Every structure is written in structure tokens, then in C-alpha cells.
Amino acid sequence: MLSRSAILGASLLVLSSLGACQSERPEVVYEGEAVDVVDMHLHTGHWHGIGPSSQRFLAERFPHPIGLNAETSAEEQIQPKGILGEMDRAGIRRSVLFAVYAPRTVGITTNENVIQNTAVDPDRLFGFASLPVDAWDLHSAEALEQLDDALEHPQMIGVKLAHTHMRFRMDDPAYYPIYELAGSRRSPVYLHIGPTPFPGAALEPQYTDPRYLREAIATHPETQFVLGHLGFDFIEKTEGSLEDCLSLAKEFSNVWIEASAMGSEASDPEGKQLAHALTRIREENLTHRFLYGSDGPQAPGFVEEYLTRTIAAMTRAGWTLSEARAGLSGNFDELFFRELE
């Protein structure tokens, strides 16, 4: 079996020519120049593994009459063929698929399912592993072994956690072994930050506020933390913990930031909030810590739409071409190649 670094290196070699495969997918352009894009936040799985609230959410996102048969439509959308089609439509060359273990909220997508789906196109699809955390006092050793086994696979290059969906506190040291394992595996940890509207989620600050992560970040310098959604409050549709995310990224060199979903039509119809967040990132000299993700596919065209909205927000925020290149793919490559050296 090839190593992670070998697979990623071969992938970059294949995809390094921006003129390759233009007949299959369009160029992404910033300031008149073609740019490479990695979407580090896509969801895969099966309809039956999605929680009831997520099923309703997806069904509402599909336009009439597609939404009348939401199960079939969504199943096609989150399978590799559908995801690759959305990537092609947007001009995105590589993406990361998330495993999810949140049975009380958004559902379950197993590590095995993600590994299977990345195998459909290993040059373009990679995965983040996760683990069950329920009954942690009884089953932590088994769950950690499950995570370790998944990270052994070369396509699985990170860890996905969502305290609010998985209902465990950010500051509970009982779960710090997850960060220790990720650090030893040199696998960055993606964290959902901020309140979520999904029923069953834990919404108290210790599950959503990144300030509760400070001790974990400080005591695990070997572990790279990605603060997802920039702490956006998806209930009130406000910036939420944006400033706390930026503060942690400025204080700690092992903190990265990502702005998926917060700039969507539903959350930010005029694009003001995403543009403000990207302006603040630039003002704080943190463009080198920004990673692009969409939180798609959600509905047909969402992946393309979110990238278009992000590029518009970058332009509005005054990002240079070099900053945009870094944010859309360069920082991803820097983080994961550095971790695999």
C-alpha cells in the first residue's frame, strides 16, 4: 500500500498543470489568473445514515420537483459520482470527504464508507476519519483503536469532530487522547465551531465556543487544529465566535481557520458576513492559515455557488492573487505535506 505522502505527491503531480482536463471542468479564475482549489469540507454517505433532521434539511434544499423524491436525489448527490460531478462543475480539483459519528443529530457516515468512496478517485478524493464518543468511559479504548485503524489508511489524512453534534465538551480532558492520537498520526483535527440549528445538538458554550478549546490547543502543540465555520452562529445568523477563532489562530501556530457554509445564500444572502470575516482575516495577517471548504454538496450547484461566493468575498475583502491561491489550495498543501514530511 502506498504511503499518504506518496499518494498526495502523485496527486499533486498529476493535477499541477492548470491546463489539464479543461474539457471536463472549467478553470477557477481570480484576478484573471487560473487558481487551483481544494474543497476540504464535503459530506458523503447514505440517506439511511443521515439523521431525520438532516433528511428534512436536505429535502428542503432540493428544488421542486426534485425534492419530492429527496431520498433518491440526496443519495445520488452524496455518492462519489455525484460529488465528483459537483466538483467538475465548480472547477475543483481535490476534495476531502468527512466521516461523521453523531447519531443523535446529523447521523453517521462511517470511516469505512469514506475510505470506500475515496477509492473511486484517489487522486482527487481524500478523507477525514472520526469516531463514536458515546459511553466514552466504557468504550474509549475501542473507539480510539477504531480511529487509529482508519488513519492507517493513506487516503485518510485528518480527523473530523463536532462537539455540538457529538455532545462532548471541548474542555473535557477525558477526550484529549483523541488529540494525542491525531498528533501522533500527524493528522490535523477539523472541529465544528459555533451553534448549529440541528435538533438534538448541545448548544451551551462549552460545546460551541472555541475559548473552551484553549487548554487542548495549548497542551497539544504537536496537533494541528482547524476551527471550522469560523465560529459562525447558524441559529442567529451572526458572526458568533469569529474574533475568538482569529485570536486563537494568532496566539497558536497550530491553529487554522475555515469558513464553510457561513457565506451561503441561506446564511449570508448579501455576502456581507463572509466578506467581513475575510477582511478581518487579512487585517490580522492570517491569510496563510485559511483553508477553503464549502460544507457541500447539500444540493445541486451548491459546491459551485459557494466557491463563487467565496471568490467574490475575497475580492471584496481585498485579497491579493497570492493570498487567494494560498487560501484556496496552497495552505491545504502546506499543512498536509508539512504534516507528512
C-alpha positions, 0 to 999 in steps of 0.5 A, spaced: 500 500 500 502 506 498 504 511 503 499 518 504 505 522 502 506 518 496 499 518 494 498 526 495 505 527 491 502 523 485 496 527 486 499 533 486 503 531 480 498 529 476 493 535 477 499 541 477 498 543 470 492 548 470 491 546 463 489 539 464 482 536 463 479 543 461 474 539 457 471 536 463 471 542 468 472 549 467 478 553 470 477 557 477 479 564 475 481 570 480 484 576 478 484 573 471 489 568 473 487 560 473 487 558 481 487 551 483 482 549 489 481 544 494 474 543 497 476 540 504 469 540 507 464 535 503 459 530 506 458 523 503 454 517 505 447 514 505 440 517 506 439 511 511 445 514 515 443 521 515 439 523 521 431 525 520 433 532 521 438 532 516 433 528 511 428 534 512 434 539 511 436 536 505 429 535 502 428 542 503 434 544 499 432 540 493 428 544 488 421 542 486 420 537 483 426 534 485 425 534 492 419 530 492 423 524 491 429 527 496 431 520 498 433 518 491 436 525 489 440 526 496 443 519 495 445 520 488 448 527 490 452 524 496 455 518 492 462 519 489 459 520 482 455 525 484 460 529 488 465 528 483 460 531 478 459 537 483 466 538 483 467 538 475 462 543 475 465 548 480 472 547 477 475 543 483 480 539 483 481 535 490 476 534 495 476 531 502 470 527 504 468 527 512 466 521 516 461 523 521 459 519 528 453 523 531 447 519 531 443 523 535 443 529 530 446 529 523 447 521 523 453 517 521 457 516 515 462 511 517 470 511 516 469 505 512 464 508 507 469 514 506 475 510 505 470 506 500 468 512 496 475 515 496 477 509 492 473 511 486 478 517 485 484 517 489 487 522 486 482 527 487 478 524 493 481 524 500 478 523 507 477 525 514 476 519 519 472 520 526 469 516 531 463 514 536 464 518 543 458 515 546 459 511 553 466 514 552 468 511 559 466 504 557 468 504 550 474 509 549 479 504 548 475 501 542 473 507 539 480 510 539 483 503 536 477 504 531 480 511 529 487 509 529 485 503 524 482 508 519 488 513 519 492 507 517 489 508 511 493 513 506 487 516 503 485 518 510 489 524 512 485 528 518 480 527 523 473 530 523 469 532 530 463 536 532 462 537 539 455 540 538 453 534 534 457 529 538 455 532 545 462 532 548 465 538 551 471 541 548 474 542 555 473 535 557 480 532 558 477 525 558 477 526 550 484 529 549 487 522 547 483 523 541 488 529 540 494 525 542 492 520 537 491 525 531 498 528 533 501 522 533 498 520 526 500 527 524 493 528 522 490 535 523 483 535 527 477 539 523 472 541 529 465 544 528 465 551 531 459 555 533 451 553 534 448 549 529 440 549 528 440 541 528 435 538 533 438 534 538 445 538 538 448 541 545 448 548 544 451 551 551 458 554 550 462 549 552 460 545 546 460 551 541 465 556 543 472 555 541 475 559 548 473 552 551 478 549 546 484 553 549 487 548 554 487 542 548 490 547 543 495 549 548 497 542 551 497 539 544 502 543 540 504 537 536 496 537 533 494 541 528 487 544 529 482 547 524 476 551 527 471 550 522 465 555 520 469 560 523 465 560 529 459 562 525 452 562 529 447 558 524 441 559 529 442 567 529 445 568 523 451 572 526 458 572 526 458 568 533 465 566 535 469 569 529 474 574 533 475 568 538 477 563 532 482 569 529 485 570 536 486 563 537 489 562 530 494 568 532 496 566 539 497 558 536 501 556 530 497 550 530 491 553 529 487 554 522 481 557 520 475 555 515 469 558 513 464 553 510 457 554 509 457 561 513 457 565 506 451 561 503 445 564 500 441 561 506 446 564 511 449 570 508 444 572 502 448 579 501 455 576 502 456 581 507 458 576 513 463 572 509 466 578 506 467 581 513 470 575 516 475 575 510 477 582 511 478 581 518 482 575 516 487 579 512 487 585 517 490 580 522 495 577 517 492 570 517 491 569 510 496 563 510 492 559 515 485 559 511 483 553 508 477 553 503 471 548 504 464 549 502 460 544 507 457 541 500 454 538 496 447 539 500 444 540 493 445 541 486 450 547 484 451 548 491 459 546 491 459 551 485 455 557 488 459 557 494 466 557 491 463 563 487 461 566 493 467 565 496 471 568 490 467 574 490 468 575 498 475 575 497 475 580 492 471 584 496 475 583 502 481 585 498 485 579 497 491 579 493 492 573 487 497 570 492 493 570 498 487 567 494 491 561 491 494 560 498 487 560 501 484 556 496 489 550 495 496 552 497 495 552 505 491 545 504 498 543 501 502 546 506 499 543 512 498 536 509 505 535 506 508 539 512 504 534 516 507 528 512 514 530 511 
